[in-house]
Amino acid sequence: MMRIGLTYTGSETKHENYVRWIQDGGASIEVVRLEAGGQAYGELDGLVLSGGVDIAPEFYSGRNDYFHAPAGWERSRDLFEMEALELALQRGKPVLGVCRGLQLINVVLGGSLVQDLGEQGDAVHENVTGVDKEHRVVVEEGTVLSRVAGEREGIVNSAHHQAVDRIGADLRVNCRAEDGTIEGLEWKERRGRPWLLAVQWHPERMFVNGVGDVSLYRKIRDTFLSEAGKTGH
């Protein structure tokens, strides 16, 4: 049985969206819930870093008093997920980052974040009253994402008010929104590193809500699971 580690997003409903999405991949898959104070990393075939609350600004030299800042941060979650990411990479396991997961990957590798996209950006990207936005993205030619999706552009859902600013070491942009917001990251040069892909949208709930293009959620999942199947525990 394949074992996929999934970091806990902070909501049972949202967590179950990820579980259904992963297990709809067709293989016999156990989804292991990972969270600070709970399940340790253990022996896994792959890691999914989920969405959720903003990363504490101290981890990328950001300000605490930005627009739309949360009432508090979950530093224990940040530290736990940073360690989980580093362990996955050390053990050669594929990693998929979703929304906050993309931002965490970028921060761990020395990047920084746009702390709020501002009134204009939030109007395009931020989830309002529980409803995802939708917008077009353009995929960079020659990237892993372009090979995975088989498309150069498409429609995705959107539920974020932060984004990648300075890109982390050894990463490259694979996708942008029409306003220039970075929507995807991957290795600049894999060079023997484990498979890694991160997207700013929420592929795990596109199939639930019926929004966005199939190639930008189903094929991403299927490729991740295929890579996980190559590693063994």
FENNOR-V101737 format. One record per run of one state. SS is the DSSP state (H for helix, E for strand, C for the rest). FROM is the first residue (numbers start at 1). TO is the last residue. Records with the same first field share a line. If there is no record, write none. Layout:
BEGIN
SS->FROM-TO ; FROM-TO
END
This chain:
BEGIN
C->1-1 ; 8-11 ; 24-28 ; 35-45 ; 50-56 ; 61-74 ; 91-93 ; 99-99 ; 109-112 ; 115-117 ; 126-127 ; 129-130 ; 132-132 ; 140-143 ; 150-152 ; 159-162 ; 165-170 ; 178-181 ; 188-195 ; 200-202 ; 210-213 ; 217-217 ; 230-233
E->2-7 ; 29-34 ; 46-49 ; 94-98 ; 113-114 ; 128-128 ; 131-131 ; 133-139 ; 153-158 ; 163-164 ; 171-177 ; 182-187 ; 196-199
H->12-23 ; 57-60 ; 75-90 ; 100-108 ; 118-125 ; 144-149 ; 203-209 ; 214-216 ; 218-229
END
